[in-house]
Each structure stands twice: as C-alpha cells, then as structure tokens.
C-alpha cells in the first residue's frame, strides 16, 4: 500500500572492547627514519651499539632452513643455554617474545580489576600500559633524584596492592637501585605482593658484585626477574626475552603464554649469542668508556647529564623548548634521539650510547647547538 512509511532496518551494534583499552595511549617506539637523509644515526631505542654477535647471523641462517617446522614450544635448548650462562636451573626459566611479553603475562596473571600495581614515577611505560589494560589501578611512587625511592614505594602499598614493577637500571632515567635497597624493599613488601625486577639493562652495569635479581628470586616465592636479548646482544628485531622465577610462577606463565611464542630462528640466535661470552664483556667495556666520555663532553657543552648505569644518557636541557630545539638540531643532522616528554621529563632527551663515531657526532652537534644558542641570546 502506497504512502505507508517503511520502518528503518535496525543498525547492528558494533563489537565493543573493554573500556580499559582506551585508558592508555599506544606505545610508540623510537623513530628510525628521517625523510631526505642519506644517513640516519638512530640513538632513540637503546639498541646495542654493534648489533648481534657474528655467530648469531650464521645460526639464524641455519635455522631458517627449517622454517616450515614449528619450534620447540618449551624452548628446552634455549633455556639450557641461558641456565648455563647464568648458573640457573633451566626449569625455572621461561622464554618470551621479548621480555615485554613476560611482563604483560605477569600483570595479567597477578593483576586485574580491583588490584593495584605500583611503579616508579618515571618507570618504563609498558608497566602502566599493561596494568591499565588488565584493569589494575596503577600508582606511581615519587622518585628522589630520578631514582626509585623504596620508602615512597612502600608508602603506596595497600591491602589491594598485588604487583610492584621496577626496572633496574631504570629506563629512561638510567638510575640504579642498590642491592641493599632492593632487598629492603622485598623484605618490607607483603609476602603476597609480586615484585617484578625488569633487568633489561643488567649486562651494562659495571658495578662489582651487582645482582640483577637472582638472589631475591632464589630467596622466596614472590619475586621474578626478566631479561632481554634486545640490548647488549643486539637482537631487538628477533624479539627474545626470558624470565627467572619460582616454580609456581613459571607454571603460571607456561599456562598463559602462546604455545609457540618464540620462533626457532630467534632461539637459535640467542643460543649462539650466549656462546660468545666476550661479546658481553667487550660491549660493557665499550659502553662504560663511551658513556663516560659522552657525559663529560655534553656536560662541558653546558647541559646536565644524569648519572646512568645503562647504555644511554638522560640529558637535561633546562626547559621543554630547549629540549625540543636540541632535538630539532640533531634531527637536521641525521641524528635521532628520544624526547621523553611522555615520561614526565619534558626538559630531557635520552641518548643511546652508540659507536665512538656516533657518540662523537652527538657531542659535536650538541656543542654546536649550545654555541649557536648562546650567540643568539647575546644578540638579544
């Protein structure tokens, strides 16, 4: 019959993700490219200065011949190699798609709605991202001189605290929590609070007797240490990390991780890298020397450099606009560093320790930037 309106078809509802997904911004890694530049010096992601050990390339090429086969889901050979290199029991090791995966699984397993996660004020952003997505309330402890303050962490503990995540050395500040303070934290935290020690930069620490977290894991049932092959071993692109934990936590992680979460090619590279102990020794020696030299030269140029135990320096330019201008100056010369405004440090740039040539170019260009800036100020 004409003239009778036809009801509109109902609009189907779209799938809706949990609200927590939109409570965080997506993680943004360090930039790699600058348009129009023939050569780019990438010092924005704290990657190893020299790439992977040569043996890792050969191992990956050999493993690629079996690419049609699924990897060993338990990563037995890799865990054996890690255990041998660090004098650890392989059955207390779990491997992951970077240490980020292990951190995220821990937060999912022990956090959740109604739980609190504590991190330091300028801690690695993945803790906050993973915590909020899991439904946790994330609380940040005030730092002292950009270093984790154990007393401030303890002040935030409530009956609903379930996890404390700390990087040691910390990213992006480079500061180190002394072993005695880490032990005091563990002793004063409730026994049912999981302490997660993210030791991604442990290989760069040149302090005699430094413990990356192994002793605290061995001392009880409530501490986990995570490590990575992305830094000194130069395998960031392979995505390979591992964790050391009490048996009960290893059981939880093995139940949660994907069945083949580490590729056979990445595992082969990791095993080969661990077989070259000189790589870590030489990389640490270079880093300590180059970091000291670069810090001295940047300080001499008139900029504050915060002490660092890792493979990067946090440089303070005094004001956000100065940090932005310095970043722009370096980019114009093909050098990419990391502006850390998102970490609550708008005055600062984080500079990875690269090769001697790369560090020299950073120092020269920051000196040039300061000279030009002072000349402009003098001209009024």
N, C-alpha and C positions, 0 to 999 in steps of 0.2 A: 504494500500500500504506500502510495507516494505521500511525502510530507511528514512522515514519522521519523524522528531522529534515531540514528543507529548508535547504540552505546559504544563508546571508545573501548578498544581492547585494553585490558589492564597491562600496565608496564611491569614486566618481570623485575623483581628485586635483584640487584647485583650482589655477588658474594661480598661479605664484609670481613675484613681482617680484624683481629683484636685491636682495641684502641691503643694498646701499649706500643704497637708497631710505629705509630705516628708520634710517639713521645720523644723520639730521638731523630737526629739527622743522620743520614747515611755516612758511614766512614769514608773519608776522602784520603787516598794515599798521596805520597809525594809526587809532584809532577815530574815528567820525563822529557818533555819536548818544549822547544821554543820556536815558534814559526820564524822562518827566514834565517835560522842559524845553521851554519855548516857543521859546527862542532858544539855539542852541549855537554857541560860538566854537571852531572847530576849528583848533588850532595844533599838531597832532600829526604832520603828514606833510610839512612843509616845502614846502607848495604856495605858488605865487605869491600875493602879498598882494592883487592886484587882478584876478585871473582873466585870461582871454585878451584880446588887443587886440580892439577892436570889429570890425575888418576880418576877423578870423578867424571870427566868427559869421556874417557875410554870406557868406564863402567856403564855409563848411560847408553853409549852406542852399542855395547854388547847386549845390554838388557833390552834394547829396542827390537832386537831380532825375535824376541818372544812376546812382542806387544799384543798379540792375539790371545794370549793366555791371561787369565785372571791372576792377580798377585796372591801371595800367601796372606790371608786376612789377619792372621795373628802376628805377622812381621817377625817371625822367630829369629831369622838370621840377623836382622837389623837390631833387634833387642839384645841378642847375644853380643853384637859388636859394641853397642852402647854400654852394656854392662861391663865388658872387658875394658873399655876405655876409661870408665869412671869407677871401676871396682864396685859395681852394684849388681844386685840379684836381678837377672832378666825378667823373672816373673813378677817383679814389682815395677816394671816399666810398661807404659802404653805409648804407642806411636800415633801421630795425628797429622792431619793436613795443615801443617804449620802448628805452632803452639797455640795460635788463636782458637783452633777447633777444640783443643783440650780445655782451654779456659771457658769457652762457651758451654761445653758439656758439663763442666763442674758447676757453673752458675745455674744451668737448667736443672741439674740433679739436686742441688742443695739449696737453691733459692726458691723463687716462685712468689705468688701473691701472698702478702702478709709478712714476708721475710725482708730483712734489711741486709744490704750489702754495704760495707764500709770500704772506702778507698782514700788515698791521699788527695789533697786539694788539687794538685797538678799531676795526677796519675794518668796512666795510659787510658785513652778514651774508650777502648774496647770494653773495659770493665763496666763503665756506665751504660754503654750501648747494650751489651748482652744482659746486664742486670735489669734494665728497664723493660726490655723486650720479654724477659722471663717473668715480669710482674713484680720484681723487687722494688723496694724503696731504697734508693741509692743515697748514701750520706758521705760527705767529703770532710775529712779531718784537716784542720788548718796545719800548714807546714811552718817550719822555722828555718829561715834562710834557704827556702826552696827544698828543704829536706823533710822527709817524713818525721813527725813528732809522735813518738809512741804514746806519750801521755794524752795527746789530743785524740789519737785513735781510740784509746781506752775510754775516754770521756763519752764517746758516742755509742758505746756498747749498751744495748738494752736487752730485755728478755726475748725480743724478736730478731736480734742480730743472728745471722746464720753464716755469713761469709765475710772475710776480710781479704781483699786483693791488693797486693803491693808488689811493685816491680823493684828489683834491687840488682844493679843500679836502676834508677828510675828514668823513664822516658816521659817527657822531654827534658827534664832538668839535669840528668846525669849524676845526681847525688846518690850517695851510698849509705845504707843503714848499717852501722857496725854490728858484728855478730852478737855482741853482748846485748845490744838493744833489741835485736830480733828475738833473741832467746827470752828476754824480759817480757816482750810482747806476748810470746806464746804462753809463757807461764801465767800471765795475768788475764789472758783471754779465757772465757768459759770453755770447758772441755768440749762442748758440743758446737763450738764455732769453728768452722773450717778456715784455716789460714792457707792462702794460696800465694806462694812466692814465685813470681814471674822473673826467672833468671835469664832472660834472653840475652843479656849483655855480660854474663858472668865471665866468659872467656877473656874479656878485655880488662878485667880487674887485675892489677899488678900488685895488690897488697898481700904480703906474705901471710899465709895461714887463712886467707879468706875462705869461708864456707858458703857455697851458693844456696844452701838449704838442706843438704843431705842429712846433716846431723839432726836437724829438727824433725825431718820426716822419720828418721830411724828411732827417735825418742818417744813416739806415741802413735796415735791412730787418727790424728786430726790436722795433719799438715801435708801439703802437696807442693812439689817443686816442678815447674815447667821450664823447658829449654827449647832452643831452636837451632836449626842449621842455616837460618837465613842471614846471619850476621857474619861472624868471622869465617865460617865455612863457605860463604858466598853462594848459597843455594836458595836464595829468596824465591826465584822463579820455579823451583821444584816443589815448593810448599811441603816442608818436612819439619816436624817438631816432635817432642816427646815429653812425657811426664813421669815422675818418680813419686810413688805414693804407697801408703799401707795397702795390704792385700784387699781389704774390704772396699776401698775406694777404687782400686784397679778393677775389681769385679763390676762395680757400678759403671765405670767408664766403658768397659768392654761390652756391657749390655746396651749402652746408649749409642756408641759410635756406629758409623756405617760399616757394613761387612767388609768392604774393600776400600777403606778411607785413605789409604796410602798407596800410591802407584808403585809398581815394581821398578820403574825407572828411577823414581825419587829414592827408593830404598837402596838401590844399587849405588847411586851417587853418595848417599850418606855413609854406607859401609866403606866405600873407597876413601872418602874424606877422613873418616876416623882412623884409617890405617896409616895416615901420614901425620904423626904427632908433631913434626917440625912445623907444619902449617900453622897450628895454633901458637906455638912458641914464637915463630917469626912474625906472625900477624900481630900478636900482642906487643912485641918489642917495637915494631914499626909504629903501632898506634900510640904507644906511650910517648915515644920520642916526637912524633909528628904533632900529637895533641899539645904537648908542652910548648913546642916551638911556635905553633899557630896561636896558642893562647897568649904567649909573650908578644908576638907581633901585633895581634889585634888590640891587646892592652896598650901597647906602645902607640897605636894609632888613636887612642883616646876612648876606647869602648870597654865597658865592663864585661869580663868573661867569668862566668860562674864555674867553680871547680867541677870537674867531671871525671867519673870513673869509667865511662863508656867510650864509644867510638864516635862521639860528637861533642860539640861545644854549644852552650847556650850563651848567646851574645846579647847584651842589653844595650839598646841604643838610646835609652833615657826617655823616649816618648814614642807613642804609636806612629806619628807622622814621620819620625826619623827612621824607624824600622821599615816602614813602607818605602821610603826614599832609598834606603840602602838596598833593599830587596830589588827595587826597580833598577838601581845602578848595576847590581850584579847580573840581573837578567839581560840587560842590554849588552853585556859582555859574555853571554852564553853560560852563565853560572846559575844553577837553580839550588836554592837552599829552602828551608821550611819556615814560613811565618807561623808562629804558634799562638796567634790570637785566640783560636778556638780552645786552647788550653788555659785561657785566662791570663796569658802572658803577651799582651799586645805590643809591648816595648821590645820584644825579643825575636831574634831569628835563631833557628837551630841549624848548625853547620856540621855535616858529616865529615869525619876525618877520611880524606881520600888519599891518593898518592902524594908524594912530595911535591910533584909539579902542580897538582890540583890545589894543595894547601897553599903553595906559594902564590898562585893566582888569586886565591881568596884574600890573602893578606895584602897583596899589592893593590888589589882593587878596592878594598875597604880603606886602605891608607889614602888612595886617590880620592875616594868619596869624601873622606874627612877633610882632606886638604881643600877640595872644591867647596865644601860646605862652609868651612871657616873663612875662605876668601869671600864668599857671598855675604856672610854675616858682617865681615869687616867693611864691605862696601855699603852696608846699610840697606 
